[in-house]
Amino acid sequence: MSAYLVSVSKVIAAPAQKLFDIVADPAMHPVIDGSGSVRGTAGANPDRLSLEATFGMDMHLGASYKIKNTVVEFDEPRTIGWRHFNGHVWRYLFEPVADGTRVTEQWDARPVPLWRRPALILMGFPARNRTGMAATLERLAEVAGTTPAA
């Protein structure tokens, strides 16, 4: 683990496919976002994400802006990940376990150019993202209609 890869996991009492389906729907991103930065969808988005699909989001982090993402990882129902212009990847991993599914959300800034990485640390993204990701996994469990497993 590095400062440029933040992972948060939670076991959710739901099948991997059900959780994957929620995350693969761009309209659900503002609903499950625990960071408060994903405000809505932007532009014409697919109903369901797939490899190389693009989708837009209305965002707010200090100021409002729009972001376009491209799905770069897609292995249903195990992995889905997307990146935007800056290069970092938001990834979800779904691993079946005895009590449901271990869902891991990752913010992976390792693909970001080396000269940009220190600014991410100075702006507090690793800690901020860890907090938002934990809240997102709680919301994902709620949307899936489950109580997160202990």
Summary of the structure (lengths in Angstrom):
residues: 150
radius of gyration: 14.7
end to end distance: 23.6
largest distance: 42.8
contacts: 462
relative contact order: 0.26
helix: 27%
strand: 37%
